[in-house]
């Protein structure tokens, strides 16, 4: 994937959108209408963060914001809050791409785990501040841990199935800038 | 690499930071708007869901059906057992049917004696479940009927026998049903035979608790729970479920509707009832000058 040509960039952006559509589809299938005691991991956050750390040009910030906002609306979450937090988290990670590039995966995982945990906590705090109803704590914690556990799988999937890997130092983009 | 980062950063990064800040600001503004003017944003949400989800219908329905088939297939493995159970049930039901027929005749006689005027029959619209809420924190399903079919907010939704929830959020082609198990669901109920009023409060568990009960000691596990019609949202007398006692001695309701398999739901058309607002005017005996005035003016005259 050393060629960062514009066409492959757009192909990956399209792929990202297709993945999101697939996630929406899977979560909307009315298979379980009784209340669940466990929660699915939030795969979208994993994909966004894994891709931002590897190929930030595949997931531009506006695309992230638009996608998470749409999911906020579709999944009956408070609209905008999660989107804002994910954008902030992605931006935080994007600013540290150069550091993460040299880290082993376990440290990267730890860093992403910290960001995701921070997002969940901030989400809850804001909901408390505006006195909005909050999801049950146990279920939220379960979802958090499931999301953290899913991150390596998402990274492995992105890398081996979709061919998204980290930049090697000194790589350039289409215009010859160093990334 | 530090040098590289700096040269690149000089002009790009500040602009980028401003734009991202602006984006986050816009998103938070949407969130605040939702918090302040929830109905408007929720209407937008309903419209968006209405636009997006029916596009999945071609795939959602077959996948749901296929998974249902797989589950059915699994249940074939214990078909003999089921057959035995069904035979036993059938035997029991026959005796119940006998009892029901007798009661129906008795009821008809008594009603004729009383000449009671019952609620006119409720009519209903049936819809197919398209999708669920997509989140483990919210319990709701999306039906494929909407404003086009005359569905309105607040109407009761039932499966074959029991109450399932109520309509909340109507788009042109879709309507969302908030299930009784959702943590936002509050339904006024009556517990029979003691006739006590209570609220069924959804708490994201499959057996919602009963709250605001005046005399819990009069309620036994197994009592029937029906809607009370208080608040004028629901028609009275829709079957909800049976009382069950939890391990922590809380009263909960075992719902009658089969939440495991919600596929077709009936939405009951509620008519707006005539509301009686005042407690009635002062009763005055017939007076000569009042008798000549129009009858519609008489109560006002009596008020003065």
Interface residues (C-beta under 8 A of the other chain):
Chain A: X24 X25 X27 X28 X29 X30 X31 X32 X33 X34 X35 X36 X38 X39 X40 X61 X62 X65 X69 X70 X73 X74 X75 X76 X77 X78 X79 X80 X81 X83 X84 X87 X88 X91 X98 X126 X130 X132 X133 X135 X136 X139 X140 X143 X169 X177 X178
Chain B: X1 X4 X5 X8 X19 X20 X23 X24 X27 X28 X29 X30 X31 X32 X33 X34 X35 X41 X44 X45 X48 X49 X52 X53 X56 X59 X60 X63 X64 X67 X129 X130 X131 X132 X133 X134 X135 X136 X137 X138 X139 X140 X141 X142 X179 X181 X183 X184 X204 X205 X206 X259 X260 X261 X262
